[in-house]
Amino acid sequence: MLVFPFIMAATFSFLLVHPTKKTEKSGTNNASSGGFVEAADMKPTLTVKRKLVIIKALTKYMVPLSLVYLFEYFINQGLLELVFIRNTFLSHAEQYRWYQVDYQIGVFISRSSVNIVQIDKLWLLPILQFVNVVFFLFESYYLFIPSVWPILGFILFEGLLGGASYVNTFYKITQEVAEPDREFSMGEIGRAHV
């Protein structure tokens, strides 16, 4: 495992074909000819004040995404390990592994479906995820579900909500944020789910 960073560095250094850089004296970007401008010649397009204004406007995207991931991590790392169905064909460790697989299936499905289903009300997703938190909190304490199948259904739903929140947030950024601010906005939204 420790050799992979060296393999990646060697691949980047020796196997990939790197584009040649052309420096332009005028300081303009000649994108039509495929030329690159040195970083020292480029001026930042967004001021600190403008970035702060953009970040303030992005809170309507960042808060729901952050809450969904907070609730999701609380469920996955804090509560699912406590959910154990007795008298089933799976051991406790196997149940937890299948819970994680089921969650990832839900995330994969919802992140792949933005072309089919778009969710405009992003604030609804953290509310639904909080309902999941309450359900799994009660389930981990009282263990009232007698079968593993309903648990797998709720976990799939949890993954669907997490993936939907992620992909719809970025989709809305591409649709609603002006082109000059879009790249910075996507980078800032990326911080919201960490």
C-alpha positions in Angstrom: 0.0 0.0 0.0 2.9 2.4 0.7 4.1 2.1 -2.9 0.9 3.6 -4.5 2.0 7.3 -4.0 5.2 6.5 -5.7 3.5 4.7 -8.6 1.1 7.7 -9.0 4.0 10.1 -9.0 5.9 8.1 -11.6 2.8 7.8 -13.7 2.2 11.5 -13.6 5.9 12.3 -14.3 6.7 9.8 -16.9 3.7 8.3 -18.6 1.3 11.2 -19.0 1.9 13.6 -21.9 2.0 17.1 -20.5 0.7 20.1 -22.6 3.3 22.6 -23.6 2.8 26.1 -22.1 2.9 29.1 -24.3 3.5 32.4 -22.6 1.8 35.4 -24.1 3.3 38.8 -23.6 0.0 40.7 -23.9 -1.5 39.0 -20.8 -4.6 37.8 -22.6 -5.7 34.2 -22.7 -5.6 32.8 -26.2 -8.1 30.0 -25.6 -8.9 29.5 -29.2 -5.4 28.4 -30.1 -5.1 26.2 -26.9 -2.5 28.4 -25.4 -1.9 28.8 -21.7 -1.1 31.9 -19.8 1.4 31.8 -17.0 -0.2 32.1 -13.5 1.9 35.2 -12.7 0.3 37.0 -15.7 -3.2 36.2 -14.6 -5.1 38.6 -12.3 -7.6 37.3 -9.8 -11.1 37.9 -11.1 -12.9 37.8 -7.7 -12.0 40.2 -4.9 -12.3 39.1 -1.3 -15.3 41.3 -0.9 -17.0 39.6 -3.8 -16.1 36.2 -2.5 -17.7 37.0 0.8 -20.9 38.2 -0.9 -21.0 34.9 -2.9 -20.5 32.8 0.2 -23.3 34.6 1.9 -25.6 33.9 -1.0 -24.5 30.2 -1.0 -25.8 29.5 2.5 -29.1 28.5 1.1 -27.2 25.6 -0.6 -24.6 24.9 2.1 -26.8 24.7 5.2 -29.1 21.9 3.8 -26.2 19.9 2.4 -24.2 20.2 5.7 -27.2 19.1 7.7 -27.9 16.1 5.5 -24.3 15.0 5.8 -24.2 15.6 9.6 -27.3 13.5 10.1 -26.1 10.9 7.7 -22.7 10.5 9.4 -24.5 10.3 12.8 -26.6 7.5 11.5 -23.9 5.6 9.8 -21.1 5.9 12.3 -23.1 6.3 15.5 -26.4 4.5 15.3 -26.2 1.7 12.7 -23.6 -0.2 14.7 -26.1 -0.4 17.5 -28.9 -1.8 15.3 -28.8 -5.5 15.6 -31.5 -7.9 14.5 -31.4 -11.2 16.4 -32.5 -14.6 15.0 -31.5 -13.8 11.4 -29.1 -15.4 9.0 -26.6 -12.5 9.4 -24.2 -12.0 12.3 -23.8 -8.5 13.8 -20.7 -7.7 11.8 -22.3 -9.0 8.6 -25.4 -6.9 9.2 -23.3 -3.8 9.6 -21.4 -4.5 6.4 -24.7 -5.0 4.5 -26.0 -1.8 6.0 -23.1 0.1 4.5 -23.4 -1.6 1.1 -27.1 -0.8 1.1 -26.4 2.8 1.9 -23.8 3.1 -0.9 -26.4 1.6 -3.4 -28.8 4.4 -2.4 -26.2 7.1 -2.8 -25.2 5.7 -6.2 -28.8 5.5 -7.5 -29.6 9.0 -6.4 -26.4 10.6 -7.6 -27.0 9.0 -11.0 -30.6 10.2 -11.3 -30.3 14.0 -11.5 -31.2 13.9 -15.2 -34.5 12.2 -14.4 -35.5 13.8 -11.1 -34.5 17.3 -9.9 -35.4 18.4 -6.4 -36.0 22.2 -6.0 -36.7 22.3 -2.3 -33.3 21.4 -0.9 -34.5 22.3 2.6 -36.8 19.3 2.6 -33.9 16.8 2.4 -32.4 17.6 5.9 -35.9 17.4 7.4 -36.4 13.9 6.0 -32.9 12.9 7.0 -33.6 14.1 10.6 -36.7 11.8 10.5 -34.3 9.0 9.7 -32.1 10.0 12.7 -35.1 9.9 15.0 -36.1 6.5 13.6 -32.6 5.0 14.0 -32.2 6.5 17.4 -35.4 4.7 18.6 -34.5 1.6 16.8 -31.0 1.4 18.3 -32.4 1.9 21.8 -35.6 -0.2 21.7 -34.8 -2.7 18.9 -38.5 -2.9 17.9 -38.0 -4.0 14.2 -38.0 -7.8 14.1 -36.5 -8.2 10.6 -33.5 -6.9 8.8 -35.5 -6.0 5.6 -37.3 -2.9 6.9 -33.9 -1.7 8.3 -32.4 -2.1 4.8 -35.2 -0.1 3.3 -34.7 2.8 5.7 -30.9 2.7 5.1 -31.5 2.7 1.3 -33.7 5.8 1.8 -31.0 7.4 3.9 -28.5 6.9 1.0 -31.0 8.2 -1.5 -31.5 11.4 0.5 -27.7 11.9 0.9 -27.0 11.4 -2.7 -29.9 13.5 -3.8 -28.8 16.3 -1.6 -25.3 16.3 -3.0 -26.2 16.0 -6.7 -29.1 18.4 -6.6 -27.1 21.1 -4.7 -24.4 21.0 -7.4 -27.0 20.9 -10.2 -28.8 24.0 -8.8 -25.4 25.8 -8.6 -24.9 25.1 -12.3 -28.3 26.4 -13.1 -28.7 29.4 -10.8 -25.2 30.9 -10.2 -23.9 33.3 -12.8 -21.0 32.0 -15.0 -18.2 34.2 -13.5 -19.1 33.0 -10.0 -19.8 29.4 -10.7 -16.4 27.9 -10.3 -15.7 29.6 -7.0 -19.2 28.6 -5.8 -18.8 25.0 -6.6 -15.5 25.0 -4.7 -17.1 26.5 -1.7 -20.1 24.1 -1.8 -17.6 21.3 -1.8 -16.6 22.4 1.7 -20.1 22.1 3.0 -20.2 18.3 3.0 -16.8 17.7 4.5 
